[in-house]
């Protein structure tokens, strides 16, 4: 499968999302699909695509067997075929759609963001499906997600989808080894301050006890 354009991926993600969150309105009309693509919440980046742009994207997805037009309606309506076309389970479909719609996420963020699409038992379950998507063999089309380098100041690494092709890792800010050294020095400084505070509290406590004895005050 060729890499998708950003709008093609957005359309696919919206079809997956709406199939699970608003099943009564699914399959989607072109108007509903366009509104979903241009939605300002739960989208990164926020875009402003026209119905004509979305129609072109849908037609391209149909040619790739990733979407199809449902029959039996006077208005054209569209459905996704992501799981069947790529041979992946519904859990993986939910994770891919979330990454497409919201951008790179940590496993913990993904678990929360994807809750309406699939409720994962814990973060390790999310990580398990991500690992499967990352290790997808070449004969099946290759990896569908990639773990990004840890960003400066971040505790966890984020994941990104590969439906639009490889991610340019050289363009991403990467945490350096110096950051961990700084973090350790900061931790040592905090421990020293905590020890000094504990000593001061102990000194003040002894002083209060002495004053109470001298003034014959019972605490």
C-alpha positions, -999 to +999 in steps of 0.1 A: +000+000+000+013+034-009+017+061+018-015+080+024-017+118+023-025+136+055-061+142+044-066+106+033-054+094+067-076+119+084-107+107+065-098+071+074-094+080+110-127+098+111-145+068+095-131+045+122-139+069+150-175+076+140-183+040+133-177+034+170-188+066+187-219+074+166-230+041+151-266+054+145-252+080+120-228+055+103-220+051+074-211+088+070-224+111+043-198+134+027-210+163+047-207+145+080-173+131+070-161+166+062-173+180+095-155+151+113-123+160+094-125+197+103-135+190+139-116+213+163-116+189+193-096+157+195-077+166+163-040+174+158-035+192+136-068+211+131-076+214+094-101+231+071-108+207+042-136+213+017-161+187+007-144+185-027-110+177-010-126+151+012-144+135-018-110+132-036-095+116-005-125+091-001-121+081-038-084+074-032-092+053-002-118+034-022-091+026-048-069+012-020-098-009-006-095+011+027-130+025+023-161+018+003-194+033-006-224+017+010-255+009-011-292+014-005-292+051+002-301+081-019-272+100-004-237+085-008-224+071+025-189+058+033-175+031+055-139+022+064-123-012+056-091-006+076-090-038+097-098-062+069-076-044+043-045-045+066-053-077+084-052-062+119-076-067+149-100-041+161-077-031+190-050-021+165-075-003+143-085+018+174-049+027+181-041+036+145-072+058+143-063+076+175-027+082+163-040+095+130-065+119+146-045+131+176-008+128+166+020+110+185+010+097+219+025+078+248+009+044+256-008+059+287-022+088+266-033+064+239-052+043+264-071+073+275-077+089+241-088+056+225-112+047+253-143+054+232-130+032+204-117+004+226-113+000+263-079-014+270-074-032+303-042-014+311-012+004+296+007-029+290-022-041+268-017-009+246+020-015+245+014-051+234-006-041+204+018-013+195+047-038+196+027-060+172+021-032+148+057-021+149+069-057+143+045-063+114+064-084+088+074-070+054+053-096+036+022-081+052+032-045+044+057-038+072+054-017+104+024+005+109+037+024+139+071+035+152+084+045+187+098+080+186+129+090+205+123+105+239+116+142+237+135+167+259+118+169+293+096+139+286+095+108+308+080+084+282+085+078+246+056+085+222+044+064+192+035+076+158+016+060+129+033+052+096+002+052+073+016+084+057+051+069+053+082+070+075+086+096+102+116+119+098+133+112+131+162+135+124+137+165+125+125+156+160+141+170+192+158+143+212+166+142+248+204+141+254+223+121+280+231+153+298+194+156+308+196+125+329+228+139+346+210+172+353+180+153+367+203+133+390+220+164+403+186+181+409+175+150+428+206+151+450+200+188+457+164+181+467+175+153+490+200+177+506+173+203+511+150+178+526+176+166+550+183+202+561+146+208+566+143+177+587+172+188+609+156+222+613+123+207+623+141+186+648+159+215+663+127+236+666+109+207+682+136+204+708+135+241+715+097+240+719+100+211+744+126+230+764+105+261+765+075+241+777+095+226+805+108+260+816+074+276+815+057+245+830+035+241+800+021+208+791+019+202+753 
